[in-house]
Amino acid sequence: MADAAKRAQVSKRVMELTAQAVRKLKDPRVGMVTITDARITPDLREATVFYTVLGDEDQVKASAAGLERATGHLRTTVGRALGMRHAPSLQFIADTVPDQANRIEELLAKAAAADAEVHKIAEGAAYAGDANPYVEKDEPEDEAAETPER
């Protein structure tokens, strides 16, 4: 088992090496692929590589098939460059974080527009009753000054 610092260092190196190797692939199915993250198990035997693809759904599927086909070649390339006894096996997973971030941005924009509409409606509104609905006691200031403090 490797400590956390070594795992982080190896996973970062796996990410960099995989990104370089993917750029050199000659498979036409692998389009605009960006390696976003890599995580490695504590025993340094298996690496999960996250990627995004610029394009539509068909290009994403084609790139996934191309990466799956080239997994052995990429493992060999990464393993040789790492110089470790055992090359980690690679598993490619499409990264959905950018899609989720775009969805959240759309929802926030929609909420801001609805909030602005509510403020516009409430701009000329008046209270239904008194501005302060709580009953306040009318105390003369003289009586408050006469009460002794303990």
Helices and strands as residue ranges (DSSP letters): H 4-23, E 32-40, E 46-54, H 57-69, H 71-82, E 89-94, H 97-122, H 141-146
